[in-house]
Amino acid sequence: MKHFIRYILFFGVLNSAFSQTDSITVLEEVLVIPTKLKEFSTGQTLTSLQDSLLLQNKPSLISALNFNTPIYFKENGLGMVASPSFRGTNASQTAVLWNGININSRFNGQTDFNTINTGSYDAINIRGGGGSVIYGTGAIGGTVHLSNNIEFEKQFKNRIYLSYGSFNTYDARYQLTAAEKNWSTKISFSRNQSDNDFEYIDTDRKNLNGDFYNNSLNAVFGYQFHKNNTLKFYSEVFESERHFSLIRPSENRTKYEDVSLKNLLEWEVSGEKITSIARVAYLKEEYKYFPNIETESFTFGEANTVIGKYDFSYQFSKKIKLNAILSHEYTDGEGSSIPQNERNISSGALLLKHLVNEKWAYEIAARKELTNDYESPSLFSFGTGYSFTDFYKLKLNVSKNFRIPTYNDLYWATGGNPDLAAEEAMQYELGNEIQFSNFKMTLTGYYNDIQQMINWVPGNNGYWTPRNIDEVATYGAEFLLNYKKQFGRHLLAVNGTYAYTVSENKITEKQLIYVPYHKATGSIYYAFQDLFIETQALYNGEVFTRSDNNPRYNLDAYWLWNAGLGYHISKNFTLGGKVRNLLNSDYQNVEDRRMPGTNYTIYLTLNF
Amino acid sequence: MKLTKFLMGAFIGSILLSACSDDDDFTGEIDEPLGTYDNGFFVLNEGSQTAGTVTYVSQDLQTSEQAIYQFVNEGDDLGNYVQSIFFNDDLAYIISNGSNLITVVNRYTFELVGKVDSGLNIPYYGVVYNGKAYVTNLADFSTGDDDYLAVIDLETLQVEETVIIGNYADTLIEEDGLIYIENSNYSIDNGGISIFNPTTNTVENTIETYAESEEVTSTLNSIEIEDDFIYALSADRLEKFNLNTLTLESTILLSYEGGSAANLDIEDDQIYFTVGTSVYRMGINAEEAPEEAVLTYNSNSAYGVMYGFEVEDNRIYIADGGDFGSDSFVEVYDLQGNLLNNITVGVGPNGFYFND
């Protein structure tokens, strides 16, 4: 039965204004939400996917999020380069945080959602809307938080998850958790690989050159000197090789190799009124692209980043908290087309949270960055939430956010533009939250005005060059719903999202390409005793593929439907299977990139 | 004009017209179109994220049809980044550099005849000589060392041999049994012309152009052969080489505020080229550059300005690349620079091919 209870948590769509005031109490197990995210999200809405939900999905980050959030994804073929459009923004306007550290590529400002293996995380939290004051560059459309949790509680656990599916796809995940009162460790290893040679629906052709693998090793250590004095270390090595799918058999076969290394050391000391957290992080990203695998020729990029961060908070009273964050980031990067460059960015942020009373809370925050490499604006945010009744709450958030120019933008050998400024976005958001004991619904409207957007355009000398020229307004509504009910030995959980998104180029007055007006997701989970069934559905509306919105070239809307069945054979042993794309939809979310029809997975989970 | 003259003219005209139509009736098959796409021209649209297309425009500029290959051959396409077309008798060979593909169609009906789908590596331009096609291939973008000429048997559509050129390989021209290959490539400072002998399959000679011989930021843009001379246009000059001696005969400096010279085309003893959005013209024996533009067109596209250009049968054809993310347009002018029509085509139009 524990599984059921855990499962509920994973579907929790939370408003997390301030932990004390909010409704997280309905959940019987601790949700893994980083403290900072929990405390400083006033007026915003958080969706939390916990690790057991992650086990219900394929291991790539795109699979975990596509069926559970309103974020639209462009995937260049199954397993290939994948980028998000969160609230109508572009791929570099969603920030991905790994244990609080911004890991978007220093080269292109994006995270490829197929180069994150979710097998190692305890939770993924998604927050819509701006967050640059705390999370830095790219936090415009929203932020995705990959979190590892450290618990100082005596335990020794192993978990093995093995799955095998169509197209010779393997997904193996192992996790060891060992802890005592004063130390804790968690080591995870995940491997995902696939021949990815599915047949195109209604043709005699197959997906060629699409095979891939990735390995992810993640280790977390914590040591508690004293209840208020803790040292934590997080580390992750990710390595992958993907052959990029061909559209036509005669094309050159290419491949792409990624290696990334993430390390974070965190020392937290707290007293009655103060909390001091010192962090040092080291990130490395490296890629190699082979434009023709018949030859050894490749292009590459490599960046090493060291971040020092100091986070100090002072609690004036139980109701007022002041928080200062100072950070410095040093990056050294180069690539085949980018001369070696070093970059230093310093920043300071000040945050204030005030719980006025049981019904009303607000926060104010500001940030300023100092760097010689580009113009950076002053940022701020203001958020507030007011509970009119015990079931209705109104939330408001206004913030100014940014996306800094990347290494490619600034230093690309032919066309890089050293005179760029950061992109700036003003965002307004109003949220309504209705909650009864086992039912929760939020409806959020937002408006995001993005200025000085960087776009690569043709320059005078025949090279494309980035300039701060685009202006985009994105606005729309997000609707989130979840419901759960336990009656006797039955359990029912329902989850749904819907997003209406307008993303308009203000100069041409056209909708941006690859941003659907409509996206909806839904899932139902039903369990009776040791048996459970689940189903997930996804609707992606029609998208434009041409900048002039010529409807002749639109990609059709599509429905995807998955269903799964599982059985807890014993307390420690679960066996299950899943069918994806039950309707055998022949769909594309990037033009000419065919996706697989109905496919199957079987899995088993062992806990010991 | 006096009324009598007018009437006289009308009278004679009507006689001539009726005579012509009688004649037509008599040998009815001569002017019969050879297919839907006879008597017009093609605009090649290179495409961007998706396959390229061909637009057909009728000779009178009044009708056009988009993506004719995809229309005639349902379910198939031409591949990504279609670069150029070359012809042999009734067949058109459409080169896709993004998909290593040459699609062979009947030039009048656009029905698929066959495909060259192996042995190519970023194919660019082709010519036919003596029953074989010679197609330049860029191979690895980062170097000119591996650029090659693919020799294709037109009966089997197989690449029967590949010959390394030893330099970047771009457009090519066949003249009197020799193939002249332009050694330049977009966005690389380079120049020179390789002379390839198809009888021996070797590069026999090279011509050094300005862009290659000097330490300058200039790229050889285009070449043309006319009356025993080869003309080479670089960013700021037009050079004329003697084809027999391979020596430089003359140079005309081209200095304009609007940018670099591009798109050399010689037609009816007139040399045409473009600078920015303008078209210039001079006589084939001119010694100095023209000052006045024949015409200037409107474009919002910085990189796609004059993305395709051709002068043919007393008309000037201009293709605008647009934003490369949506359908763009071509414009047709008479030789005085009067606009005859503006026609919507596909994504990234890069060339004109005449079918009459």
HADDOCK unambig.tbl for C-alpha pairs under 7 A between the chains (distance, minus, plus):
assign (segid A and resid 248 and name CA) (segid B and resid 99 and name CA) 6.59 0.50 0.50
assign (segid A and resid 250 and name CA) (segid B and resid 99 and name CA) 5.90 0.50 0.50
assign (segid A and resid 250 and name CA) (segid B and resid 100 and name CA) 5.61 0.50 0.50
assign (segid A and resid 250 and name CA) (segid B and resid 101 and name CA) 6.53 0.50 0.50
assign (segid A and resid 250 and name CA) (segid B and resid 117 and name CA) 5.42 0.50 0.50
assign (segid A and resid 250 and name CA) (segid B and resid 118 and name CA) 6.26 0.50 0.50
assign (segid A and resid 251 and name CA) (segid B and resid 98 and name CA) 6.92 0.50 0.50
assign (segid A and resid 251 and name CA) (segid B and resid 99 and name CA) 4.44 0.50 0.50
assign (segid A and resid 251 and name CA) (segid B and resid 100 and name CA) 5.44 0.50 0.50
assign (segid A and resid 458 and name CA) (segid B and resid 302 and name CA) 5.73 0.50 0.50
assign (segid A and resid 458 and name CA) (segid B and resid 303 and name CA) 4.84 0.50 0.50
assign (segid A and resid 459 and name CA) (segid B and resid 302 and name CA) 6.82 0.50 0.50
assign (segid A and resid 459 and name CA) (segid B and resid 303 and name CA) 6.81 0.50 0.50
assign (segid A and resid 462 and name CA) (segid B and resid 187 and name CA) 6.31 0.50 0.50
assign (segid A and resid 462 and name CA) (segid B and resid 303 and name CA) 6.64 0.50 0.50
assign (segid A and resid 546 and name CA) (segid B and resid 325 and name CA) 5.35 0.50 0.50
assign (segid A and resid 546 and name CA) (segid B and resid 326 and name CA) 4.81 0.50 0.50
assign (segid A and resid 547 and name CA) (segid B and resid 325 and name CA) 5.39 0.50 0.50
assign (segid A and resid 547 and name CA) (segid B and resid 326 and name CA) 5.42 0.50 0.50
assign (segid A and resid 548 and name CA) (segid B and resid 326 and name CA) 5.72 0.50 0.50
assign (segid A and resid 591 and name CA) (segid B and resid 50 and name CA) 6.64 0.50 0.50
assign (segid A and resid 592 and name CA) (segid B and resid 50 and name CA) 6.65 0.50 0.50
